Amino acid sequence: MKVFLKLVASVLVAIGAFLIYAVIHAVLSAGGARPGVAVGYVAGALVLGFVAVSLWRKSAPRAKAPTPAGS
């Protein structure tokens, strides 16, 4: 399950990077970028990044709580 979560997180990061690439490419093109679409792509990339970080952290082993001194 941990490997699957990390795989999904990696795919989400790749999709987010592609969305950012699409915005940069559209801005630099001759016709320019439509502002609404560009903002939507950037917002989507941010959401995908947040979900990817959450999945990656969920797949990591949990640290055990330290025991109190003198116990």
N, C-alpha and C positions, 0 to 999 in steps of 0.2 A: 504494500500500500504506500510505503514511503517513497519508493521509486516512482510509482505512478503520479503521486502528488508533485514530485520534483519535475517529472516530465511535463505535466500539464502547466506548471509554473514556467518552465522554459519556453513552451509553445506560446504562452500568453505574452511573455517578454518579447519574443520574436514578432508577434503580431503588432504589439505596441510600437516596436522599433520601425516596422514597416509603415505604420500610420504616420509616425513622425517624418519618415523619409518622404512619404506622399505629400505631406504639407510643405516640406522644404522644396521639393521638386515643383509643386504647383506655384509656390511663391516666386520661384526663379524662372518660371516659364513666361513666354511672351504674353499670354492672355491673363496672367495673374491668377490668384486664388480667390475663390468666393469666401468671404469672411465667415459666414455661418458654417460652411462645411469645414473650413480649417479649424475653427474653434471646436466643433464637434469631434473632429479627429483627435485633436490634442486632449480634449476631455476624455475621450474613449481610451487613449493611450495611458493617461493618468489612472483611470479606473482599472485598466488591465494590469498596470504596474502594481497598484495597491493589492489587488487580488492575488497576483503572483507572489508578492512578498508574504502575504498571509498564508498562502498554501505552502510556501517554502519553510516558513517558521513552524507551521503545524506539523510538517514532516520531520523536523529536527527532534532529537531526543530531549526530553525534559530534564532539567537539572534538579537534583534532589535538594530538598530544603536542608540547610545546615542544622546540625543538632546543637542545642544549647550547651555552652561550656559547663563542665562539672556534672554532666548527666551520665 
